[in-house]
Amino acid sequence: MAKADPVQAFLHFGYLPDDSSDPLAFLGDSQGWSIQKRNLAGKSLSFLVELGVERLKTAFSETMVGGNGRIHVLPLSGGLDSRAILGGLLENVGSHQIQTVTYGSPGAWDYELGRRVAQAAGVPHQAVDLTAVSWHWSAADILATAVQVAKPVWLIDTYINHHILKRYGAESSYWSGFMGDPLAGSHLLPEDSASWSEARRRFVTRNRYTRSVALTSSHYDPVAIMPGQPWLQPELLTYDEQLDFGLRQRCLIRHIITLPGYACRMPFLHSEWVAFMLGTPREYRAGQFLYKKILQAAYPHLFSLPTKTNKGLPLDAPSWRQQMQRIRLQARAGFRRLLPRSIRPARPNVNYIDFNGGLRRRADLKSFVHEHIQQLKGRDLVKWVDIDKLWRQHQQGGANYAPELLLLAYLDIYLSAGKLAQHVAEI
């Protein structure tokens, strides 16, 4: 990778993609994947499902080792990975040792479905409403989060995840679905890149943090800081997934969900599970097809409930129900656009809260972001960005610039925390 300007890199990606000596080492020995590819070639779907259930349950039970007597805290979303972990926990510890948590906006799938699954499983549950007046965006706590993280990443996402860790203390175990859906094939593209050069270009396009406005200067080329050579042959792992796993997942997602001093258990990194999933034929990983079959076979009760992955329907919902759901969601989206901004219901797929609306209506969030973008403006580091214009147009409702404004605020906070300059040599 070429040496990069960390400010420009952060304004493009929202994190710093570094090129370590072995960026895929966290996934274990790639030779195991090759062996699995040979062993699993030509196997029937039923065989793969049965073996997958066995490997998944082994991953859960062996990740549990050393966790007896602890409280096991599980952030429970509306998706697949955390629900699968809940199934694994219930097979290994009593329900009284499990504490599930959902956080987000009432009406959103991540908030409502997580609560419903916990109730069906009979485990203790706490719902954290991020839209409630009792939830505070503490500027001091967010700055402390910026100091604590190993590398600059999406700050509010990290702050919320760290809040859950600190709420239950370092004596608990924390379970994460990290790498569950990417290994299962959720990030496979419709067509794999044919070359490393093509994969690099596609990666920087797909991984730009902001969509409405590019915050980098006109001369900045993010492709230039991408690794010059692939780490593996594409027969082992596609070029696109190599970049996704080795940069985005390792440098961004992992740092959002972990905090030094807290026991974070990641069962989907179990070597047998990684080798199994990456050893299965591509057509079974596409759309997480095999993974969904495995989950339904392993934990039929939990996966008979609606999921965010299937737009609020169970995984086995017939096609006519899925079509009706698409129509209903489109109608709901149209209805939302007709309502005044002050009374719009939450979008079902909103992540955490509606930041576009929050930056217009929530005094705490507005003051926090506005203070930091003004401080950034005073630093005179991003002269090419008209910060005041972005803020003004967002407040007037002519455009939604929450991602841009949040990222600029994050940049100022990380600069205050001294977190960008120290990474120049690593990029």
Number of C-alpha atoms within 10 A of each C-alpha: 16 12 13 21 17 22 20 18 20 24 23 24 22 25 26 27 27 24 18 14 8 9 17 19 12 13 19 15 13 18 11 17 22 17 13 18 20 12 13 15 11 10 11 9 12 12 10 20 20 14 13 24 20 14 20 25 21 17 22 24 15 12 18 20 9 9 14 12 10 14 20 26 24 24 23 31 24 27 21 22 21 21 25 23 24 27 21 22 21 16 13 15 18 11 17 12 17 21 22 23 20 24 26 23 26 22 15 23 26 25 27 20 22 29 23 15 24 21 13 12 16 13 17 16 21 15 18 17 17 19 17 11 9 9 11 12 17 13 17 9 13 21 17 14 22 26 17 15 20 15 21 29 26 22 24 18 15 22 22 19 17 20 15 19 22 12 8 15 16 15 12 20 25 24 24 22 22 20 20 23 18 17 24 26 22 15 17 19 13 8 7 14 18 12 13 19 17 13 23 23 16 14 21 19 15 10 14 17 21 19 13 12 12 14 23 18 14 8 6 13 15 19 18 15 19 24 19 14 11 18 16 13 10 17 9 16 19 22 25 26 23 21 25 19 22 23 23 20 19 21 22 22 19 15 19 23 22 20 20 11 9 16 18 19 20 19 27 25 20 19 18 18 25 25 24 24 27 21 23 23 17 15 11 17 23 17 18 20 14 22 27 18 22 23 22 18 15 21 16 13 13 21 22 14 17 22 23 20 14 16 18 23 17 18 21 15 13 10 9 9 12 18 10 11 16 13 12 12 15 12 11 14 15 11 12 16 10 9 11 8 13 9 8 14 17 15 18 20 18 17 16 20 19 17 19 17 17 15 24 18 14 13 10 16 17 16 13 17 22 19 13 21 23 15 16 21 17 11 12 9 11 18 11 11 16 11 19 13 10 17 21 13 13 19 19 10 13 9 14 19 22 23 17 21 23 22 26 26 22 27 26 22 26 21 17 16 17 13 20 21 13 10 16 15 11 14 18
